[in-house]
Amino acid sequence: MSKYLKIKSPSFKQAKTLASTYGLANHGFKHLDTVYWNLTTPALYEEAVFRNEGNIVNQGPFLVNTGKHTARAANDKFVVQEDTTSGDIWWGDYNRPISPDKFNTILTRAQAHLQGEEVFVQDCYAGNDERYRLPVRIITEKAWHSLFARNMFITTANQDELRHFVPEFTVVSLPDLKMDPKIDGTNSATTIVLNFQQRMAIIANSLYGGEIKKSVFTVLNFLLTYRDVLPMHCSANVGKNGDSAIFFGLSGTGKTTLSADPNRDLIGDDEHGWSADGIFNFEGGCYAKVIRLSAENEPEIHACTKKFGSILENVVFDEVNRKIDLDDDVFTENTRISYPINFIPNAVPEGRVDAHPKNIIFLTCDASGVMPPIARLNPDQAQYHFISGYTSKIAGTEIGLGIEPKITFSACFGAPFMVRHPSVYAAMLKERMQKHNAQCWLVNTGWIGGRFGVGKRISISHTRNLLNAALDGKLNNVKYRKDKLFGFEVPLSCPDVPEEILEPSNSWGDKKDYWKKYDSLAARFIQNFKFFEKNCSKTVIESGPVRLK
């Protein structure tokens, strides 16, 4: 921007102070204007305001509008199909193949697009365990995207380390570059394409910050499996006695909300690795939904909406007093906040714990309103439900979703980010569960008393009380019933939770209608699992539901 106005930007003099000797020419980006290397948060604020990328709102957050893309463009993700990796990739809707030639065409267009332009670079890391961390370089057109990368990944202030930084994977975010499907082989003007051989990802024609973080997560989901680390789409926390817990679930199921517990220390809210030594967070920040966020129910996250350094995406604000309105969904249901994890008072500073989880939580948002609020799974049932990944996609988390939740099965509770076949991740999870004697729970954060539009969403206080009882061992000695269709165990009582909540059919006016709906859901489970049976043992297949007789 400054080159057109002949005005020096606020950080022009400091642009190269923290530059790496491994420059952008190594990625094929030449003839650039100013490159802003590893700017700090205040400097990126100044640059973003200078370039009119957003607004500073009440008490300090930076607020942006991402335009057309207010969620991930799930149908526009591609993986380059080449000899070194193609045999190990789970090809299909989530990993669409694209040829090396097409990738090179897109890369050439990206290189030409940036000639004469200003860019921002953040050299950082993914993975809070130095034995497994990945040096990543994030190249962006927008200053606020550089701030987003700084929030979400692990940075260093060591100037010598930055000077000698060499990335092992590079993400290039170019929201002003549009693809041509006829030329580039993409589905639309938008694309996210990953090349594991060239160790590069290109994001074109999307301002949505989540594409940057999820691209890095997808990379780790592939690379770390070869180092005996299970990559997981989960949040994680640890109790005062060192008992860690992990929470699997798609966006909108409660991973961030339920892991941010004032009585437990937060390891991370979205992406983790499980190594031979314990759990470590991939990220240095959190990326939470904030639509209708409550200070009463989610005080730790709500406090971050009033902090300098937080980024608010697509949140409505008053242009006069700069106060935000977290209840307004005029732009999207998927309003978001990005903030450094140290904004959470009880976050684990190291981002890792050398302890294995005692409890594994599968969060499912059941929009049909028939699943129990909590159930105990044995290892084979855990593998079955992990591969199934039953939940409901919540409005706004992907482009094209309407207001009503969409029942879906997302393998490993994160199929869009799983590069290898789900059976690989499921086998790794089961092996760790058995080795470390971890208990698995299926927790429904969805509807009770009827499907969406008829019943109501289960109270977050009830869900927290159920979880706390499970994590504290208070459900170990209560009586259980065996579920008629799914065979898992459902507690008959739980401290501070009404007993009628534990039997979902009690909240339905017509129990015949309840069992008809429950049977229909069981049928969908059975049909979905047929895609995975050839990679599973007989005991796992038989751990699924049965139909009503």
N, C-alpha and C positions, 0 to 999 in steps of 0.2 A: 504493500500500500504506500509506504513512504517514498518509493522510487517515482511514483506517479505525481505525488504532491511536492517532491523535492524537499521533503521534511524528514529529518532524522528521527527515528523512533526512539522511545524512552530508553531502550536498552542497547542502542546501536553501538555505543562505545564498549560495552561489555560482551558483545555478541560472541567473540572468540576466546574470551578469558578461560572458559572451561572446555575448550574444544579438544577432541581426540585427534591424535596424529593419524588414526585410521579414518580418513576423511570420506566424504560422500561419493567421491570419484570411484571408490572401490565398489560402490553399488551401481555405478554407471550414471550417476547424476552429476552432470558437468554444466559449466556456464550458468551457474546460479547467481542470484543477487546475494543478499546477506543471508548467512546461515547463523541462527541463534542457538548456541550450544548450551544445553543444561541450565537454562535460566531458572532462578528460584521462583517460589510462589508469588512474592510481591512483584517481581519483575514481569511475570507472566500476566498478572492482573493488569499492570500498566499497558502491556502490549495488546491485550485483548480489548481493553477499553479504547485505546488509541485506534484500533482497527474496527471499532463498532461491532464487535462480535457478541456483545451481551451487555448486561447491566449489573452494577453492584446494588444489592438490595439491603433492606434493613438488617443491621447488625453484622454485615460483612460478606455473606455468600455471593458468589458470582452466578448469575442466572442467564441461561441461554435457551434459545428456541431452536430445535433441530429440524424444523420445517417438515417436509413430507415424511421423513423417516423418524418416527417416534418409537421405533422398536427394531429388532433385528430383521433383516431381510433374509429369512430362512431359505427362500427359494432361489436365492442368488449366490449361494456358497458353492465353490468348486475346489477340487483338489487335483493337482497335476498328476496325471497317470504316466508314470515312467518306471523303468526297469528296477530301480533300486528299492522301491517301496510298494509297488502296485499289488504284489501278492499278499501284503499284510493289511490292506485297507478294506474296510467294510463299505463297499461301493453300493450306492443306492440314493435315496432321496436326500440324505444328509451329507453324503460325500459324492457329489456329482463329478464324474471325470472330465477333465479338459486336457488337451494335448500340450506337450512342451512348446510346440510351435505357437499355439494360441497364447500361452502364457508369455512367451517372448514378445509377441505382438503387443500384448497389454503392457508389458514392462517398457517396451520402446515408446509407446504412447505416453506412459507416465513420465519417462525421462524427458521426452519432448515437451510435455505439459509444464514441467518445472523449470525449463530453461528461462533464465531471466527473472525468476520468481524468488521470493523470500520463503524460507522454510525454518521450522523449529525442530530441534533434535533433543530427545531425552535418552541418555545412555543409562540403563537401569538393569534390574535383575528380576526374574520370576523364580520364587522358591526361597523360603527362609531357612533352609538347610544348605549350608555352603557346599556340602558334598554333592548335592543334586541341583543346585540353582543354575538357571539358564541366563546368560548375559543377553539382553535384548536391546535393540535400538528401535526407538519409535520416531519416525520422521513424519511430520505433519505440516499441512498448510496453515492450520488454525492455531493461534496461540493457546486457546482454551483447551484444545485437544492435547497440547503439550502439558498443560496443567493437569488434565485428566490422567495422563500417563504418570505424571509425578505423584498424584494421589494414589493410583491403583497399584503401582509396582514399587519395587524396593530401590531406593536411591542411595547415593553416597555423596558426601561432601568432600571426600579425599581428592584433592586436585591431581595428585600424581596418578591415582587410580583412574580418574577420568581421562587423563592425558594418554594413558596407555590402553584404554578400553577398546576391545575388539569384540563385536557382537557375534553370537552364534546363531541368532535369528533376528531378522529385521522386518518390521511392520511399517508399511508406507500408507498413510491415510490421506486420500485426495478427494475431498467432497466436491470439489469444483470440476473434477474430471468425469465426463459421461462416456459410457461404453456405447458401441454400436453392435447390437447382437449379430447382425449380418456379417460384420467384419471380425468381431472379437469372439464369437461363439458363446456369448453369454445369454441369459434369459431376458435381460432388460438393460437399461442404461446403468443399472447398479450392479456391482459385483464384489464379492469377497473371494479371492483366489489364493490358495496356499500351495507353495512349492517346497516340498521337503528336501529335494535334491539341491536346490539353490538356496535353501534356508531363507525364504522370503515370502511375505504375505502382502498383497495389495488390496486395499479397500478403496473403491471408487464410488462417487456419487452418493455418499451417505454421511450425514453429520452426527448420527447417533453414536455417542461415545461407547456404548456397550459393544459395538463391533470390534473395537480395538482390544478390549480386555478379553472377549470371548475368542478372538483369533489366537491370542497367546495361550489361553487355556486349551484350545484345540490342539495346538502344537505340543504342549506338555502331555496331553492325553495320549499322544502317539509315542513320543520319545522316551518318556519315563518308564513305560512298561518293559522296555529292554534293559532297564537297570533295576528290576525287581522292586519298583515303586508303584503302588496302586494309585492312579490319579482319580480323584473323586469330585463330583459336583455336589458339594456338601458344605455346610457350616460346621464349626467345631468349637466346643468350649471345655473347660476343665473345672472340677469342683475343688473345694478347699483341701480335700484329702488327696488330690492328684488324680482323681478319677475322670478321665476324659470321655467325651461323648461326641458322636458325629451325627449330623442331621442331613439326610438326603432329601432332595425335593426340587421340582421345577420352580421357576419364578412364580411368585404369588402364593406358594403353599405355606410360607412361614419360616423359611430357613434363616433369614436375617433376623426377623422379629423374635423367634423363639430361642435363638442362640445368644441374643443380647440380653442375658439374664443377670440382674444385679447381684445375684447370689453365687454366680459362677464367673470365671474369667474367660473372656472371649479370645480364642485362637484366631478365628477368621470367619467370614460370613458366607463364603461362596465356593472356594476352590482349594483343595488340599491334597497332599500326598501322604500315603501310609507306607512308610519304609520299615526296614527291619528294626529300627530304633524307636519309632513312634510316629506322631502326626506333625506335619508342618504345613503352614499356610503358603500358598503360591504367591499371595499378594501382600501389598503393604497398605491396602485401603479397603473400603467397603462401598458397595453400589446397591443402595436400597430403594425399594418403591416407597413413595411418600404420599400417594393419594389417600386422603382422609387420615393421615397420620395423627395419632393422638398422644399428647404429652402424658396423659394418664396411663395408657396401656403400653406405650413405647417411649419412655422418657429419655433413654440414652440416645436413640436415633433422632428423636424430636429436637434434642438440644443441639444437634449438629446442623440443623437448619438455621441456626443463629450464629454460626462461626465463620470467621474469615478463613478462606481456604477451601470451604465446601463449594461444590458446583451443583446447582439445581438445574435439571433439565425439564423444560416444558411446564414449569410451574407458573401459575397466574400470579401477577403482582400488580399493585396499585402504582401507577407511574408517578403519582404525586408524593405519597408518603413512603413508597418503596416497601410496603409491607406485603408479605406473600399470603396467598390463600390456598392452603393445602387441600381444601375440599372441592375446588373447582377443577373439573375434568374437561374443560372446553377444548383443550388441545389433544389430550389422550388420558386414558386410565393409567397409562404406564409412566406417570411422572416419577422422576428419579433424583437421587442425591448421591454424589460421589464425595467421599471424605477420607482423610488418612485414618488408619485404624487407631492411632493414638488419641483421636478425639473421643474414643470410648474409654471412660475412666478405668474400667477394670480389664482392659485388653492386655494380653500376655505380651510383654515388650519384645521378646525374642521371636514371636510368631511361630513357636514350635514347642512341643513338650516331648520329652523322652519317656513317654508312657503310652501304652496301647489302650484303645477305647474299651471301656467296660460295657458300654451300651451303644447300639446302633439304631438310629431312628429313621424309618422311612415315612416321609410326610406325603400324604395323598390328599388332594382336595376333591372329595367325592361330590360332584355336582348332582348326582342322582339321589343323594340323601339316604342311602341304605347301609353304608359301611359303619361298623362300630367306631367309637371315638379312639379306642386303643385296643390292640391285640398283640399277644405274644407269639413270636414265630420260632420254630425250630430251624436248624441250619438249612435243611432242604427247602423248607417253605421260604426262608429268607432268600435263597438263591432264585427260587421261582419268582418271587415278587420283585426282586432286584432286576431280573431280566425283563419282567413285564413292565415295571415302571408305571403303574396305573395312576392317573391323576386327571385333572382338568386344566386345560390351558386357560389362563385368566385374561380377560380383555386387555388388549394393548401390548402384551408382551411380545407378540409377533405381528408383523404387518398382515392385515386382512382379517384379524379376529374381531368379532362384534362384541356387543355388551354381554351376551350370554356365554358362560363358560363352555368350552368344548371338551367333551370327554375324549381322552386320548391315552395311548400307551407310549411311553417314552423310555426306551430301554436304558437301564442304569440311572434312571431319573435325570437324564440329560443326553438323550440320543443325538440331538443336533451337534454335540461337541465330542462324541465318541468316534474316533477314527478307526479303531480296530473293532472286530466283531464283539458284541456284548458278552458272549460266552467267555472271552478272554478276561474281561474285568470281573465277571461274576465268579469265575474260578478263583481269581486272586482274592476276592472278598471272602469267599467261603473258607479258603485255606487260612486266612488270617483270623476269622471268627473262631474257628475250631482250635487253632494254635493258642490263642490268647483268651479263650473262654468268654467271648463277648456275647451278650444277650441282644437279640434284635426285636424291635417293636414296630408295628405298623400303626401310625397315628393319623387319624382323619381330621383335617382342619377345614373340611367342607361343610356340607349342609346336613341338617337334621329336620325331621318332621315333614319331609317331602323334598322334591327336586328343587333346583334353582327356580325362583319365581313363585314357589308354593311354600316351602319351608324357610328356615332361616339359617344363617351360618352359625356354626357352633361358637360359643363364647370363648374368646381368647383366654379369659381367666380360668375356665374349665380346662382348656387344653394345657395351660401352664401347670395347673394343679395335677393333672394326669402325668405330665412329663416329670414334674418334680418327684412325684411318688415313685415313678419307674426308676429315675436316676438315683434316688435316695434309698432304694431297696424296699420301699414300703409296699410294693406289690408282690414281693417274693412269697409272702405267707398268707395271702388272701385266697379265697376260693375262686375257681375259674369255671366257665362253661365252654364246651367245645362248639364252635360255630357250625351250624347245620350244613352250610354249603362249602365254606372255605376250610374248615377243619382247624383253623388256628384257635388259640385260647383267648377268651375275653374275660377280664376280671368282673366279678359280681359286685364288688364294692371298691371304693377308692376314697381316701381322706379328702374332705372338702369338695367332693363332687356328688351331686344327687344320683342315687342308684338308678333312677329311671333313664338317665342320660346314657348309661352303659348298655342299655338294650334299645337300639334305635327304632325297633318296631313299635315301642310304646308311644312314640311321639307322632305316629301316623294315625290319622283318623280311621283309615280303612286298612286293616292288617292284610287282607287278601291282596290289595293293591301293592302293599309293601313287598310281600313275598314274590309277587309277579315281577316287580321291578328288580328285586335282588337276584332272582333267577335269570333275568335278562342280562344283568351285569356279569354273572358267572359265565353265561354263554359267550359274552364278548371276550372275557379272559381266555377261555378255551380256544376260541377262534384265533385270537392274537398269538397265542403261544405256539401254534402250529408252525409259525415261521422260524422257531428256534429249537424245536424238538430234536432235530438231527444232531445238534451240538450238546445235548443234555442227557444225563443219565436217567434211567427209568424212575429212580426214587425222586428225582427233582420233578419230572413230568407228573408223577402221581401226587405231588404235593400241591397241585392246583385245585381249583374248586370242582364240585360235582353239580349236576343239575337236579332240580326238584323232581321227585318221582310222583 
